[in-house]
C-alpha cells in the first residue's frame, strides 16, 4: 500500500471545487467503460484517445496547508527512512486498493474525492503514451546489476525490471504465456480497474497527470531494487514546478523486518 508523505498540503480553489463536483460522476462512468474494454488493447487505446480530449485542460497544484494531527499515520511514522524523518510527516490514506490515488488526492484537496478521477487520468496517460512508459527513464536509468553465468556482471534487462518491479503478480501467467509486450499492455489496461493495486508503472503515469515530480520513499533501504522503489519520477512532458508530491510505500501493518 502507498501512503502520502508531505510537509505541505494543497488548497483547492473555488473553481476547482466546482470542477470536481461536475466531473466526479462522469469519471466513475468513464472508468467503468474503460475497464470493460481491457481485453482488447486496440479498443482500449481508441477509447483512451477519445477520453484524453474530454479530460484535457486541467492543472493541479499541491495544497499549502500542513497535515492535521488526526491525519498522521502513526504506523508509517515508525518506518520512514531516517533521511526523511525530518521535516516530513506521513498522512493516512484509505487502504482500499486505491491507496496510491487516495494519497495523491489528499495532497491535492485534503480528502480522497479525486481518487477515481486520478485513476482514470492515469489509465488514459499510460495507454496513449505507452511507448514512452515502455522505456521510461526511471527504469532504463536504474542500472540494477545481476550476476550472469555466461556474461558475468551486467545490467538487468528492462523487461526483467518491469517484471520484478511493475507487473502485478496476479498476471504472471500473461508474461510466461504471451510474452513481455502482452504483459506490459495488460498492466497498462489493469490500471482502469477501480480498487485494485497500483505500483511503479502507475506512479510514473500519475506524475505526468499531476504535472510535477513524484518522489517515492521506501522503508526497506537495503532492497536491491531501491533505485526504482525510491526515486523521483518526472512528468512525461517535463515541469517547471517547484512542487513535489511525496508518496511512501507501506501497508496497514507497517513493514516486515
N, C-alpha and C positions, 0 to 999 in steps of 0.2 A: 504494500500500500504506500501511497505517496502522501506526504503531508507538506503543507506550506511552511517555509521559514521566512520571516520578514522582520525588518526593522520599521518599515513603512508600509502602510496600507493605502487604499485608494478611495477617493471621494468621487461618487458618480454625480455628474451634473444633471440638472433637471431634464434637459432634452435627452440625456442618456437613459434616464428612468422611463421616460415616455416610450423610447425606442424599445426597451426591454419588454414592457407591457404589451406592445404591439407585436413583437417578433416571437415571443416565447411559444404561444400555441402553434404558430407556423413552423417553428423549428422542430417541435416534437413530431408533427406530421411528416415533415420532410425527412427527418432522421429515420422514421419508420419506412418511408418509401425507399430510401436508400438501402437500408438493411435488407429489404425484400429483394433487392437486385444483386446481392453479394455473391451469388453463384455464377454470375457471368460478368467478367471484368469489362468487356466492351460495353455492355448495357449500363453497368455501374458507372463507368467513366463518362458515358454520354449524359447521364442524369447529373453527375457532378459538374460538368461543364455548364449545364443549364442553371444549376443552383448557385454556381460561383457568381454569375451575373446578378442574381437576386440578392445575394448577401455581400455585395461589394459596397465600398464607400463608408465603412465604419472604422473608426480608430479607437484604440483602448489606451488607458493610462492607469498607472498604479495609484491606489488610494494613499493619501498622505497622512492618514491617521494611524496611530500605533495600535498594537494588539491589546485588547482589553484583557483583564485578569481572567475572566471566565473562558476566554478563547484559548488560553495557553494549554498546550498539550504536555501534560506532566510526564507521560511515558517517553515521548520523544525528547523531552528536555534532558533525560538521563543519558541519551545515546548520541547527542550531537557531536560530531568530530571536534576535538579540542580547539582546532584553529578557527572554528565558527561559534564557539560558545559566547563570545562577546563580540558585538552587542546584540546578537540575533536571539529571537525567541520563536519557538515553534507554535503555530496556530493549529488547532484541532479541526479536522475536516471529517465528514461522514464517510465511513468505510463501506460503501455500498457498491463498489465496482467502478463508480465514477470519481474515485478519490483524487485522481490527477486533476480532473476538470472542476471538482468541488474546491480543491485547493486554489486553483487559478482564479476561480470565481470570487472566492473570499478576498483574494488580493486585489481584485478589480472593483468589487462593490460591497465588500464586507459580509456577504452572505453567499449562498450557493445557487442563487436563481439563474446564473448564467451557465451552469454546468452543461446542460443539454445543447445550448447554442454553441458553446466552445467545442463540444464533441463533434457536432455537425460540421462546424467550420474546419476542424482538424481533419475530419474524414474527406472533405472536399479538397483541402490543400494537399493531402498525401496522394490522392488519386490523380488530380490534374497535373501535378508536378512530380509524378512518381519516378521519372528518370533522375531528377535531382536527388531524391531521397535514396534511390538505389545506390548512389555513390556519394552519400553525404560526407562532408569534410570531417564531421565528428567521428566517423568510423574509419575513413581512409587515412586520417591523420593520427589514429590511436597508436599505431605501431606496437601492437602487443606481440611479443615473440613466443615461439614454442620450439621445442627440440624435435627435429625430423630425423629419422634414422637414415634417410637417404641423403638429405641436403644439409644436415646439421641445424644450427640455429637460424630461424627465418621468421619473417613476419607472418602472422596468422592471416590467411586469405579473408577478404571482406565477406565472402559467402559464409564462412565458418563463424566470423564475428557476428554476423546477423543472426545466425542460428543460436549462438550462445548468449547473446545479449538483447535481442529484439523479438525473436519469434516466441509466441505463446506455446508453452509445452503441450497444450491441448491439440495443436495442429502438427505435431511431429510427423505424423503419417503422410502429410502432404509433401513435405520435403523429401522423404525417402522414396515415395511413390512417383511423384510428378516433377521433382527437381526444384532448383532454387527459385527460378523465375515464378513458377506457380505458387510456391510457398510465400514469396515476397508479396505478390498480388493478393494472396489470401489474407496475409497480415494487414495489408492496407485496407481491404474491404471489411475486415473484422472490427475495425475502428468504429464502424457505424452501428454496432450492436450496443444498445444502451445498457448500462450497469455491468459492463464487462471489463476485465483487466486491461490496463494500459501500461506500456513500457517505454523503452528508449525511442522506438520509432515514433510513437505518439507524442513524446516530449519534443522531438525535433520538429514535428509538424506544428505543435502548439506554439513554439517560439515564433514561427512565421505568422501565425494567426494573431497573436497579441502585438507583434511588431517590435519587440525589444528582446534583449538577451534573456535566456532562461538558464539559470545556473542550478545544477543538481548537486545535492550533498548526499554522501553515502556513509553510513555508520561504520561499515567494515573497511577500515583503512588499509588492510593488508590484502584485500581481494585482488587477484591478478587482472581483473577487468576494471579496476578502479579508473583508468583513463577514460573509459566510456561512461561508467556509472556516476562518476563525479567529474563533471565537465561543464563548460559554458557553451550552450548551443545558440548560435546566432540566427536571426531570421533569414530566410532564403534570399530576400532582396536587400539585405543589409539594414543597418539602422544608424540613426544619428542620436537616438535617445540615450540619456544617461541613466535611465531607469533599468533595474534588473529584477526579474522575477525569480525568487529562490524557492526550489522545491526539494524536500528531503524524502529519501526512501525510508520507509519504516512500515510497521504494522501495528495492529491493536495490542499485541502482546509484547511490544518492544522489539528486541533483536537478539537472535541466538548468539551466545558467546562463541 
